[in-house]
Amino acid sequence: MNNEELAEAIAKGIIETGVEGGYDALSCSTAGDYPSMGVSQWEGINGRGDILLSYIDGGEQFKGRTYSDIVANDQESELKALLSSEQGQAAQNMILKQDCLDSYMPALLAAGLTDDRCIIYSGIWCPTSTEVVRVFISNRLKRGFNINNLETLRTLFFNEYAHAADCDDYLEGYQNRAIATYDYVATL
C-alpha cells in the first residue's frame, strides 16, 4: 500500500473499532476544562477541537468554550448532534485522514515499521499520542523485538503500552484496545 492508502486504512480502523469514540463522542478532556470530541477525541480551546468545529455548520457557537460551560447550558446533546451529522462525520473523516497522512505515517515509518498491517495497527493507537507510540515502537525495535510481526506487536501493546505511556491506571482499557485493534487488523 502507498502512504495515502495506509493513512486511509488507519482512519477507517480508528472509526470502525471505535477505540477513540464514535462520531458523537463528547467528554471533558483529562488535560483541562475543554471538550474532547469525536472519533479522534479532538480537543482544546483555540486548538484542534475548534478547528473541527469550524468545518461544521453551527459549530461556531461551541468554539472557545469550556466543557463545563457546555454542560451548564445543557448543550451536550446539541453538540453531539452536530458531531454525528452528515457534515460532522465528513469533517471528522477528512481531518482524521489528513492527521494520519501528515502526522501518524511519518512517525510510524521513522519508528521502523514496514509491514502494512503493523503500520495500520500502530496507527490506530496514534490519536492517544503519536510521539508516545513512535518512541514505544522504536524502543521495542532497539530491544530486538520484531515490530513488523502483527502478533508480536499486539503482545507488546497488550503487556507494555500502558506502563510505557505512564498510564498504569488504564492497563485494562489499553489491554482491551490491544485486543480489539488486533482483531480488526487481523481481518484485513
ChimeraX attribute file (.defattr): number of C-alpha atoms within 10 A of each C-alpha:
attribute: neighborCount
match mode: 1-to-1
recipient: residues
	/A:1	10
	/A:2	7
	/A:3	15
	/A:4	15
	/A:5	13
	/A:6	20
	/A:7	26
	/A:8	19
	/A:9	24
	/A:10	28
	/A:11	26
	/A:12	17
	/A:13	20
	/A:14	26
	/A:15	21
	/A:16	15
	/A:17	19
	/A:18	19
	/A:19	22
	/A:20	21
	/A:21	18
	/A:22	21
	/A:23	25
	/A:24	21
	/A:25	20
	/A:26	22
	/A:27	18
	/A:28	17
	/A:29	17
	/A:30	9
	/A:31	9
	/A:32	13
	/A:33	17
	/A:34	21
	/A:35	30
	/A:36	23
	/A:37	29
	/A:38	26
	/A:39	27
	/A:40	27
	/A:41	23
	/A:42	24
	/A:43	24
	/A:44	23
	/A:45	19
	/A:46	11
	/A:47	12
	/A:48	16
	/A:49	22
	/A:50	21
	/A:51	19
	/A:52	22
	/A:53	24
	/A:54	16
	/A:55	17
	/A:56	19
	/A:57	12
	/A:58	13
	/A:59	18
	/A:60	15
	/A:61	11
	/A:62	20
	/A:63	19
	/A:64	16
	/A:65	17
	/A:66	18
	/A:67	22
	/A:68	13
	/A:69	15
	/A:70	17
	/A:71	14
	/A:72	10
	/A:73	8
	/A:74	11
	/A:75	14
	/A:76	17
	/A:77	13
	/A:78	13
	/A:79	21
	/A:80	18
	/A:81	14
	/A:82	19
	/A:83	27
	/A:84	18
	/A:85	16
	/A:86	13
	/A:87	14
	/A:88	23
	/A:89	19
	/A:90	16
	/A:91	18
	/A:92	26
	/A:93	19
	/A:94	15
	/A:95	19
	/A:96	23
	/A:97	21
	/A:98	16
	/A:99	17
	/A:100	26
	/A:101	20
	/A:102	14
	/A:103	17
	/A:104	28
	/A:105	24
	/A:106	14
	/A:107	23
	/A:108	24
	/A:109	14
	/A:110	14
	/A:111	21
	/A:112	16
	/A:113	23
	/A:114	14
	/A:115	15
	/A:116	19
	/A:117	22
	/A:118	23
	/A:119	25
	/A:120	31
	/A:121	25
	/A:122	27
	/A:123	26
	/A:124	31
	/A:125	23
	/A:126	24
	/A:127	21
	/A:128	14
	/A:129	11
	/A:130	21
	/A:131	16
	/A:132	17
	/A:133	25
	/A:134	22
	/A:135	17
	/A:136	18
	/A:137	27
	/A:138	19
	/A:139	13
	/A:140	16
	/A:141	16
	/A:142	11
	/A:143	9
	/A:144	8
	/A:145	15
	/A:146	15
	/A:147	24
	/A:148	18
	/A:149	14
	/A:150	21
	/A:151	13
	/A:152	14
	/A:153	21
	/A:154	23
	/A:155	15
	/A:156	18
	/A:157	23
	/A:158	20
	/A:159	15
	/A:160	17
	/A:161	21
	/A:162	18
	/A:163	14
	/A:164	14
	/A:165	15
	/A:166	11
	/A:167	11
	/A:168	14
	/A:169	10
	/A:170	12
	/A:171	17
	/A:172	12
	/A:173	13
	/A:174	22
	/A:175	20
	/A:176	13
	/A:177	21
	/A:178	24
	/A:179	15
	/A:180	16
	/A:181	23
	/A:182	24
	/A:183	14
	/A:184	15
	/A:185	21
	/A:186	13
	/A:187	7
	/A:188	9
